[in-house]
Amino acid sequence: MDKSEVTLERMRSFVRVAERGNFSAVAREQGVGQATISRHVAELERALGTTLINRTTRHLTLTPEGTRYHQDARDILSRVEEAGDGVHQATESLAGSIRISCTAALAIRHVAPALFAFQDQHPNVAIDFNVSDVRIDLVQEAADIAIRLGRLEDSSMHRKFVGSSRRVLVASREYIARHGSPDSPDDLRHHRAIRMSNVADSGTLVLRGPGQSIASVPFGGQLLVDHGLAAREAVAHGRGIAPTHLWLIDDLIESGAVEVVLPGYAPEPVPLSILIVPGRLRIQRIRLLVDELTSFLRELPGIHV
């Protein structure tokens, strides 16, 4: 093995190819040509004297040696970043990049301003903010942390529970003036519904009522949306009744434009969590952002720890 040829640049290229499974995707990510990434991996293999990746016309797979080396290389790159982080700590200046993924409505209404404030405090930290309701693979997409609503599958990610997000049934004052307000869960059958297409079983509404009773009613209508901000607009424009997170609609409730209907009943709250790629909490800028986001999110309307 020629140790002088085992460079961090080549190691980084190999690690990202192993995680993305695609040379061209890594090239786009790093802003270089695909040939450059292919050359990095080939040079690393030559330096190590072994094949790390089996290449076919359709698939890339790691060899047993590649699998072992991938984990070791990830650990080494993480340690290199930690070492640089320690230098910045000594100068009291955070620097580097953080990639964050967050569910869209929460990201736009609340998290984005919190990130702007973080950058104002730490201007040398670059933020790459992925706003989507699609649950990305954090490792594959080179993300550091993700803010997630809902129950999580078993994961290798480190999970920090933020709290439970309270949900309420709401309708605009205009809608209630035209159609009246339901007096019981069963009355919802006769009202227009605003439903989320990316929520499983949204055609049935399950509500918890007095004494922990459960009411399950059909919930149909002419409007189906796939984004929380679209649901918010639909409520504000009197298109029907919707179950929403309180943090999504609190300002409209406070202004009186929107009212809570069936206040004695509510959909089940939803867990709110921050997922962190293992090992990333050792990086000071990421650890600090996770702590600040946790405190910030716990102050949002309807979040109960």
Secondary structure as the mmCIF struct_conf table of DSSP 4:
data_model
#
loop_
_struct_conf.conf_type_id
_struct_conf.id
_struct_conf.beg_label_comp_id
_struct_conf.beg_label_asym_id
_struct_conf.beg_label_seq_id
_struct_conf.end_label_comp_id
_struct_conf.end_label_asym_id
_struct_conf.end_label_seq_id
HELX_RH_3T_P HELX_RH_3T_P1 LYS A 3 GLU A 5
HELX_RH_AL_P HELX_RH_AL_P1 LEU A 8 ARG A 20
BEND BEND1 GLY A 21 GLY A 21
HELX_RH_AL_P HELX_RH_AL_P2 PHE A 23 GLN A 30
TURN_TY1_P TURN_TY1_P1 GLY A 31 GLY A 31
BEND BEND2 VAL A 32 VAL A 32
HELX_RH_AL_P HELX_RH_AL_P3 GLN A 34 LEU A 48
TURN_TY1_P TURN_TY1_P2 GLY A 49 GLY A 49
BEND BEND3 THR A 50 THR A 50
STRN STRN1 ILE A 53 ARG A 55
BEND BEND4 THR A 57 ARG A 58
STRN STRN2 LEU A 60 LEU A 62
HELX_RH_AL_P HELX_RH_AL_P4 PRO A 64 ALA A 90
TURN_TY1_P TURN_TY1_P3 THR A 91 GLU A 92
STRN STRN3 GLY A 96 CYS A 102
HELX_RH_AL_P HELX_RH_AL_P5 ALA A 104 LEU A 106
HELX_RH_PI_P HELX_RH_PI_P1 ALA A 107 VAL A 111
HELX_RH_AL_P HELX_RH_AL_P6 ALA A 112 GLN A 121
TURN_TY1_P TURN_TY1_P4 PRO A 123 ASN A 124
STRN STRN4 VAL A 125 VAL A 131
BEND BEND5 ASP A 133 VAL A 134
TURN_TY1_P TURN_TY1_P5 LEU A 138 ALA A 142
BEND BEND6 ASP A 144 ASP A 144
STRN STRN5 ILE A 145 LEU A 149
BEND BEND7 GLY A 150 GLY A 150
BEND BEND8 SER A 156 MET A 157
STRN STRN6 HIS A 158 SER A 165
STRN STRN7 ARG A 167 SER A 172
HELX_RH_AL_P HELX_RH_AL_P7 ARG A 173 HIS A 179
BEND BEND9 ASP A 183 SER A 184
HELX_RH_3T_P HELX_RH_3T_P2 PRO A 185 HIS A 190
BEND BEND10 HIS A 191 HIS A 191
STRN STRN8 ALA A 193 ALA A 193
STRN STRN9 ILE A 194 MET A 196
TURN_TY1_P TURN_TY1_P6 SER A 197 ASN A 198
BEND BEND11 VAL A 199 VAL A 199
TURN_TY1_P TURN_TY1_P7 ALA A 200 GLY A 203
STRN STRN10 THR A 204 ARG A 208
HELX_RH_3T_P HELX_RH_3T_P3 PRO A 210 GLN A 212
STRN STRN11 ILE A 214 PRO A 218
BEND BEND12 GLN A 222 GLN A 222
STRN STRN12 LEU A 223 VAL A 225
BEND BEND13 ASP A 226 HIS A 227
HELX_RH_AL_P HELX_RH_AL_P8 GLY A 228 ALA A 236
TURN_TY1_P TURN_TY1_P8 HIS A 237 GLY A 238
STRN STRN13 ILE A 241 ILE A 241
STRN STRN14 ALA A 242 HIS A 245
HELX_RH_AL_P HELX_RH_AL_P9 LEU A 246 SER A 255
TURN_TY1_P TURN_TY1_P9 GLY A 256 GLY A 256
BEND BEND14 ALA A 257 ALA A 257
STRN STRN15 VAL A 258 VAL A 260
BEND BEND15 VAL A 261 LEU A 262
TURN_TY1_P TURN_TY1_P10 PRO A 263 GLY A 264
STRN STRN16 ALA A 266 PRO A 267
HELX_LH_PP_P HELX_LH_PP_P1 GLU A 268 PRO A 269
STRN STRN17 VAL A 270 ILE A 276
TURN_TY1_P TURN_TY1_P11 PRO A 278 GLY A 279
HELX_RH_3T_P HELX_RH_3T_P4 ARG A 280 ARG A 282
BEND BEND16 ILE A 283 ILE A 283
HELX_RH_AL_P HELX_RH_AL_P10 GLN A 284 LEU A 297
TURN_TY1_P TURN_TY1_P12 ARG A 298 GLU A 299
BEND BEND17 LEU A 300 LEU A 300
TURN_TY1_P TURN_TY1_P13 PRO A 301 GLY A 302
STRN STRN18 ILE A 303 HIS A 304
#
